[in-house]
Amino acid sequence: MARKTSTMRLRSVRMRNPMELAGIQGGRDITRPWIGPLLEPTDPILRTRGGGSFDIYKPILTDPQVKSVMTQRISAVTSREWEVVPGEDTAAGKRAADWLREELAALKFDRLTEKMLWGLFYGYSVAEQMFRRDGQLWGWEEIRVRDRVRFRFDEECGLRLLTMSNMLTGEEMPPEKFWVFSTGADHDDEPYGLGLAHWLYWPVWFKRNGLKLWLIALDKFGMPTARGKYPSQATAEEQKTLLEAVLAIRSEAGIIIPDGMDIELLSAPAGASSLDYQKLHDTMDAAISKIVLSQTMTTDNGSSRSQAEVHDDVGDAVKKSDADLVCQSFNEGPVARLCEFNFPGVAPPRVWRKMEDPEDTTAAVDRDEKLHRIGWQMTEDRVKETYGDGYERTAPPEPTPPGEDPPEAGFAEHDGAISGSVGAVVDRLAEEASAPMLAILEQVETMLETASSLAEFREHLLTGFPDLDDTALRDVIATALTAAHAGGRAALEEDSG
């Protein structure tokens, strides 16, 4: 009875509260301090060291390693071709896809994607859409990526523009005009996302301060330290003269000092040479690479091919994830809204990046040749998909007249190039072979069965036929291989029959 009452109470709550129950509106988020009508980022580095401003992360990009790996990660997406897929397999769906394809080509979609992907670094990006009307359809005149520092979010996660006249609440921005790409946060209550800059801050900070100490150490221990001695009765002027002489040792070829004073050179203290600032520098660079690329072998030296392949797989997963995230955000935002306006009731098309590497042609030929040998033939669509355009199917070869030797069957030849059945070929080979040749073939077959490797088989041939010339030996081997191949195909025909 108690369980039934609890269930009824739960249904009552759902009916009274059709919207979310754990939203962040009205100060319900206990993890976020309320300091005004706008949400502040929950990033602890921005709170404690940046005053809530993303400007603290901009100097990180002046680090060469950060700039290099971020460019590598972003270009891994923008370097790939994009494609538009219809949302539905109808005439209207195809028209919508054609419209989107033309819009993106005129919009320079790669450049737009590159700028929006900097949201990976900061946590979010904001772009403003400028629309135009072309006949009956609306399109984009331009989509401009704005500086994220100018925007904040309210408790409804609505976008607000900070202006000089309204820094407290900001101006409300219409959601249909802006595209917001947010990433990195581990929950939906953070519209600002959590960018890579959050994890890069301390490695870059340690690297820069270590570099300062490194330069000081080079200056201090690069040459001995000069120490001047003056007598107790030396005047202030004489002490000043001695100090100038000590400092001049670094740049002057020769110096003079007052009589009765002395200068000696002090060597670096024991252990000073073991201060390995280079190791600190390299360690921080490796940490930066791991944070941005999730691996280090594309920026640092690797140790093995297998390790490189693993790192390659990780890199492929990262760039595919980036491409899917930014394309999904664009499809669910600007594309869906404008398509609904232009093509009401039609499932909106989608744009995606082709992140799969093209198939190796040599491996494809080898695979298709093997399939052809066991009876499979490629369709014209598959040929174009694998090898591209520019190929035409040749006419099938003429049947071999009776009594003539069939030509050798290759990958591009039809199975009918060998007249008659495969079993007939085997019989003809046996009939045409003389008794000595059959004996040689039997001996070669025995050698092949007993040999453990090709090298051992070669030694058996040279030892077993010392007086056989090269031409005859080649004929023996060719005949043996032909018979073996034909015999195998005959067995296949019998099994399939």
C-alpha positions in Angstrom: 0.0 0.0 0.0 2.9 2.4 0.9 4.5 1.6 -2.5 1.3 2.4 -4.3 0.9 5.7 -2.5 4.5 6.6 -3.3 4.0 5.9 -7.0 0.8 8.1 -7.0 2.7 10.9 -5.3 5.5 10.7 -7.9 3.0 10.8 -10.8 1.4 13.9 -9.1 4.8 15.6 -9.0 5.4 14.9 -12.6 2.0 16.4 -13.6 2.6 19.5 -11.5 6.2 19.9 -12.8 6.3 19.1 -16.5 9.6 21.0 -16.8 13.0 20.2 -15.2 13.3 19.9 -11.5 17.0 20.3 -11.0 17.6 23.4 -13.1 20.0 26.2 -12.1 17.4 29.0 -12.2 16.7 31.1 -9.2 19.9 30.4 -7.4 19.2 26.6 -7.1 22.8 25.7 -8.1 24.7 25.4 -4.8 28.0 25.0 -6.6 27.8 28.5 -8.2 28.1 31.7 -6.0 25.4 34.2 -6.8 27.1 37.5 -7.4 24.7 39.0 -10.0 22.0 38.2 -12.5 24.5 36.6 -14.9 26.1 33.2 -14.5 29.8 33.1 -13.8 32.1 30.3 -15.0 32.7 27.6 -12.5 36.3 27.1 -13.7 38.4 27.5 -10.5 41.4 29.0 -12.3 39.1 31.7 -13.8 37.6 32.4 -10.4 40.8 32.5 -8.3 43.4 33.9 -10.8 41.5 35.5 -13.7 38.6 37.3 -12.0 36.2 35.4 -14.1 37.6 36.8 -17.3 38.8 34.5 -20.1 41.6 37.0 -20.9 43.8 35.1 -18.5 44.0 32.2 -21.0 45.0 34.3 -24.0 48.7 34.6 -23.1 48.9 30.8 -23.0 48.7 30.8 -26.8 52.0 32.7 -27.0 53.7 29.5 -25.9 55.2 27.8 -29.1 54.2 24.3 -28.1 50.6 25.3 -27.3 50.3 27.1 -30.6 51.7 24.2 -32.5 49.6 21.5 -31.0 46.4 23.5 -31.1 47.0 24.3 -34.8 47.6 20.6 -35.4 44.4 19.6 -33.7 42.2 22.1 -35.4 43.7 21.6 -38.9 43.2 17.9 -38.5 39.5 18.7 -38.9 39.5 21.6 -41.3 41.8 19.7 -43.7 39.2 17.1 -44.3 36.5 17.4 -47.0 32.9 18.0 -45.9 29.8 16.4 -47.3 26.1 17.2 -47.0 23.7 14.3 -46.3 19.9 14.7 -47.0 17.7 14.4 -43.9 15.2 12.3 -45.8 15.2 10.3 -49.0 12.6 12.5 -50.8 12.6 15.1 -53.5 12.2 17.8 -50.8 15.0 16.4 -48.7 17.3 16.4 -51.7 16.4 20.0 -52.5 17.2 21.0 -48.9 20.5 19.2 -49.2 21.4 21.0 -52.4 20.5 24.3 -50.8 22.7 23.7 -47.8 25.6 22.5 -50.0 25.5 25.7 -52.1 25.3 27.9 -48.9 28.3 26.3 -47.3 30.4 26.5 -50.4 29.7 30.3 -50.6 30.1 30.6 -46.8 33.7 29.3 -46.7 32.8 26.6 -44.2 36.4 25.6 -43.5 37.3 29.0 -42.2 34.2 29.2 -40.1 34.9 25.8 -38.6 38.5 26.8 -37.8 37.4 29.8 -35.7 34.6 28.0 -34.0 37.0 25.1 -33.0 38.9 27.5 -30.8 36.0 26.8 -28.4 38.1 23.6 -27.7 40.7 25.9 -26.1 38.5 28.3 -24.2 35.4 26.2 -23.7 32.9 27.9 -25.9 32.6 30.0 -29.1 29.9 32.4 -30.2 29.0 33.2 -33.8 26.5 35.7 -35.2 24.5 34.9 -38.3 23.8 37.5 -41.0 20.9 36.4 -43.2 19.9 37.2 -46.8 16.9 36.4 -48.9 17.4 34.8 -52.3 14.1 34.6 -54.0 11.9 32.3 -51.9 14.7 31.0 -49.7 16.7 32.5 -46.9 20.5 31.9 -46.6 23.6 33.2 -44.8 25.2 36.4 -46.0 27.9 35.7 -43.5 28.5 34.0 -40.1 31.0 36.0 -38.0 32.7 34.5 -34.9 32.7 37.0 -32.1 35.0 37.4 -29.1 33.6 35.2 -26.4 34.8 37.6 -23.7 32.0 40.0 -24.7 29.3 37.5 -23.8 27.8 36.0 -20.7 24.9 33.6 -20.0 21.9 34.2 -17.7 20.2 31.6 -15.5 18.2 30.3 -18.4 21.5 29.8 -20.3 20.4 32.6 -22.6 23.1 34.6 -24.4 23.8 38.1 -23.1 26.0 40.7 -24.7 28.0 43.0 -22.3 28.1 46.6 -23.4 29.6 49.7 -21.9 26.1 50.9 -20.9 25.0 47.5 -19.5 27.8 45.5 -17.9 25.6 44.1 -15.1 22.9 42.2 -16.9 23.9 42.6 -20.6 21.7 42.8 -23.6 19.5 39.8 -24.4 20.5 38.2 -27.7 17.9 36.3 -29.9 18.9 32.6 -29.9 17.9 32.2 -33.6 20.5 34.7 -34.6 23.5 33.2 -32.7 25.4 29.9 -32.9 26.9 28.8 -29.6 29.4 25.9 -29.5 30.2 24.7 -26.0 32.4 21.7 -25.2 34.6 20.2 -22.4 32.2 20.4 -19.4 31.2 17.2 -17.7 27.6 18.3 -17.1 24.9 20.4 -18.7 24.8 23.1 -16.0 27.9 24.8 -17.4 27.1 26.8 -20.6 30.7 28.2 -20.7 32.1 24.7 -21.2 35.6 23.8 -19.9 38.4 24.4 -22.4 41.8 22.9 -22.8 43.2 26.1 -21.5 42.1 25.1 -18.0 44.5 22.1 -18.1 47.2 24.0 -20.0 47.5 26.9 -17.5 49.8 25.3 -15.0 52.2 23.4 -17.4 52.7 26.7 -19.3 53.2 28.6 -16.0 55.8 26.1 -14.7 57.5 26.1 -18.1 57.8 29.9 -18.2 59.0 30.3 -14.7 61.5 27.4 -15.2 62.8 29.1 -18.3 63.4 32.3 -16.2 65.4 30.3 -13.7 67.2 28.5 -16.5 68.4 31.9 -18.0 69.5 33.0 -14.5 71.4 29.8 -14.1 73.1 30.2 -17.5 74.1 33.7 -16.6 75.3 32.8 -13.1 77.1 29.6 -13.9 78.1 30.1 -17.5 81.4 31.7 -16.2 83.0 31.9 -12.8 81.8 34.6 -10.4 84.3 37.3 -9.7 84.9 38.3 -6.1 86.8 41.5 -5.1 88.7 42.0 -1.9 89.6 45.4 -0.5 91.5 46.3 2.7 89.5 47.4 5.7 90.8 51.0 5.4 89.5 51.4 1.8 87.3 54.4 1.2 83.8 54.3 -0.3 85.2 55.6 -3.6 87.9 52.8 -3.7 85.2 50.2 -3.0 83.1 51.6 -5.8 86.1 51.4 -8.1 86.7 47.8 -7.2 83.0 46.9 -7.8 83.2 48.5 -11.3 86.3 46.4 -12.0 84.5 43.2 -10.9 81.5 43.9 -13.1 83.7 44.8 -16.1 85.2 41.3 -16.1 82.2 40.0 -18.0 82.6 42.4 -21.0 86.1 43.8 -20.9 89.3 42.1 -22.1 91.4 43.8 -19.4 90.8 45.7 -16.2 92.7 47.7 -13.6 92.2 47.8 -9.8 93.7 49.9 -7.0 96.8 48.8 -5.3 96.2 46.6 -2.3 93.0 45.1 -3.6 92.5 41.7 -5.1 90.0 39.9 -7.5 89.5 36.1 -7.6 87.2 33.9 -9.7 84.8 31.6 -7.9 83.9 28.3 -9.7 80.3 27.0 -9.7 79.4 25.3 -6.5 79.2 21.5 -6.4 75.9 20.2 -7.8 75.1 23.4 -9.8 75.7 21.5 -13.1 73.1 19.0 -12.2 70.3 21.6 -12.3 68.4 20.1 -15.3 66.1 22.9 -16.5 66.0 21.2 -19.9 64.3 18.2 -18.4 61.7 20.5 -16.8 61.1 22.2 -20.1 60.7 19.0 -22.1 58.4 17.5 -19.4 56.1 20.4 -19.6 56.1 20.3 -23.4 55.2 16.6 -23.2 52.4 17.4 -20.8 51.0 20.1 -23.2 51.0 17.6 -26.1 49.2 15.0 -24.0 46.5 17.5 -22.9 45.8 18.8 -26.4 46.5 15.7 -28.6 46.1 12.9 -26.0 49.4 11.6 -27.3 53.0 12.9 -27.8 54.5 11.0 -30.8 53.4 13.6 -33.4 55.4 16.3 -31.5 58.1 14.3 -29.7 60.2 11.3 -30.6 58.7 7.8 -30.5 60.3 4.5 -29.7 58.6 1.9 -31.9 56.3 1.4 -34.8 53.7 -0.4 -32.7 53.6 2.6 -30.3 53.3 5.0 -33.2 50.3 3.0 -34.5 48.6 3.2 -31.1 49.2 6.9 -30.9 47.9 7.3 -34.4 44.7 5.6 -33.4 44.3 7.9 -30.5 44.9 11.0 -32.7 42.3 9.7 -35.2 39.7 9.3 -32.4 40.3 12.8 -31.1 40.0 14.6 -34.5 36.9 12.6 -35.4 35.3 13.5 -32.1 36.1 17.2 -32.7 34.6 17.0 -36.2 31.5 15.3 -35.0 30.9 17.7 -32.1 31.3 20.9 -34.2 29.2 19.5 -37.1 26.5 18.3 -34.7 26.3 21.7 -33.0 26.0 23.4 -36.4 23.4 20.9 -37.6 21.2 21.2 -34.5 21.5 25.0 -34.4 21.8 27.2 -37.6 21.0 24.4 -40.1 17.9 23.1 -38.4 16.4 26.6 -37.7 17.0 28.0 -41.2 15.9 24.7 -42.9 12.6 24.7 -41.0 12.0 28.2 -42.2 12.8 27.4 -45.9 11.5 23.8 -46.0 8.7 23.4 -43.4 8.1 19.8 -42.3 11.2 18.5 -44.1 13.9 16.7 -42.1 16.9 19.1 -42.2 20.1 18.0 -44.0 23.3 17.4 -42.1 26.9 18.4 -42.8 29.7 16.0 -41.7 33.5 15.8 -42.2 35.0 12.8 -44.1 37.4 11.7 -41.4 38.2 8.2 -42.7 41.5 7.9 -44.6 41.2 6.9 -48.2 41.8 3.2 -48.9 45.3 2.3 -50.0 45.0 1.5 -53.7 47.6 -1.3 -53.6 45.9 -3.1 -50.8 42.5 -2.7 -52.6 43.9 -4.2 -55.8 45.3 -7.1 -53.9 42.0 -7.7 -52.0 39.9 -7.4 -55.2 42.1 -9.7 -57.1 41.8 -12.4 -54.4 38.0 -12.0 -54.4 38.0 -12.3 -58.2 39.9 -15.6 -58.1 37.3 -17.2 -55.9 34.4 -16.0 -58.0 33.4 -12.5 -56.8 33.2 -9.6 -59.3 33.0 -5.9 -58.4 30.1 -3.8 -59.4 30.6 -0.5 -61.4 29.6 1.5 -58.3 32.2 -0.2 -56.2 34.9 0.4 -58.8 34.1 4.1 -58.8 34.0 4.3 -55.1 37.3 2.5 -54.6 39.3 3.7 -57.6 37.5 6.8 -58.7 36.4 7.8 -62.2 38.2 7.3 -65.5 37.8 3.5 -65.8 35.7 1.6 -68.4 34.9 -2.1 -68.5 36.7 -3.9 -71.3 34.9 -6.4 -73.6 35.1 -10.0 -72.4 37.9 -12.0 -74.2 37.0 -14.3 -77.1 36.6 -18.0 -76.3 39.7 -20.1 -77.0 39.3 -22.3 -80.2 39.5 -26.0 -79.6 43.0 -27.4 -79.7 44.7 -24.1 -78.8 46.4 -23.5 -75.5 44.4 -21.1 -73.3 46.0 -17.8 -72.3 47.0 -17.3 -68.7 44.1 -15.9 -66.7 44.9 -12.6 -64.9 42.9 -10.3 -62.6 41.4 -8.3 -65.5 40.5 -11.4 -67.5 37.2 -13.3 -67.4 37.0 -16.8 -66.1 36.0 -18.0 -69.5 39.5 -17.3 -70.9 40.3 -20.9 -70.1 38.3 -23.1 -72.5 36.5 -26.0 -71.0 36.5 -26.9 -67.4 39.5 -26.6 -65.1 39.5 -30.4 -64.8 40.0 -30.6 -68.5 43.1 -28.3 -68.2 44.6 -30.7 -65.6 43.9 -33.7 -67.9 45.5 -31.9 -70.9 48.6 -31.1 -68.8 49.0 -34.7 -67.8 48.5 -35.9 -71.4 51.1 -33.5 -72.9 53.7 -34.2 -70.3 56.2 -36.9 -71.2 57.2 -39.7 -68.9 60.5 -38.0 -67.9 58.6 -34.8 -67.2 56.1 -36.6 -65.0 59.0 -38.2 -63.1 60.6 -34.8 -62.6 57.2 -33.4 -61.5 56.8 -36.1 -58.9 60.3 -35.5 -57.6 59.7 -31.8 -57.4 56.4 -32.4 -55.5 58.2 -34.6 -53.0 60.8 -31.9 -52.5 58.1 -29.3 -52.0 56.3 -31.4 -49.4 59.5 -32.1 -47.4 61.0 -28.6 -47.5 60.3 -26.4 -44.5 61.0 -23.1 -46.3 61.4 -21.7 -49.8 65.1 -21.5 -49.2 65.3 -25.2 -48.4 63.2 -26.0 -51.4 65.6 -24.1 -53.6 68.5 -26.1 -52.2 66.7 -29.3 -52.9 66.1 -28.3 -56.5 69.8 -27.4 -57.1 71.0 -30.6 -55.5 68.4 -32.9 -57.1 68.9 -31.5 -60.6 72.6 -30.6 -61.0 72.7 -31.1 -64.7 69.5 -29.4 -65.6 69.9 -26.0 -67.3 68.1 -22.9 -66.1 65.6 -22.9 -69.0 64.5 -26.5 -68.4 64.3 -25.9 -64.6 62.0 -22.9 -65.2 59.8 -25.0 -67.4 59.5 -27.7 -64.8 58.6 -25.2 -62.1 56.1 -23.3 -64.3 54.4 -26.6 -65.3 54.2 -27.7 -61.7 52.7 -24.4 -60.5 50.2 -24.4 -63.4 49.1 -27.9 -62.6 48.8 -27.2 -58.9 46.7 -24.0 -59.6 44.5 -25.8 -62.0 44.1 -28.8 -59.7 43.0 -26.5 -56.9 40.4 -24.9 -59.1 39.2 -28.3 -60.3 38.7 -29.3 -56.6 36.7 -26.1 -56.1 34.4 -26.9 -59.0 33.8 -30.4 -57.8 33.0 -29.1 -54.3 30.6 -26.5 -55.6 29.0 -28.9 -58.0 
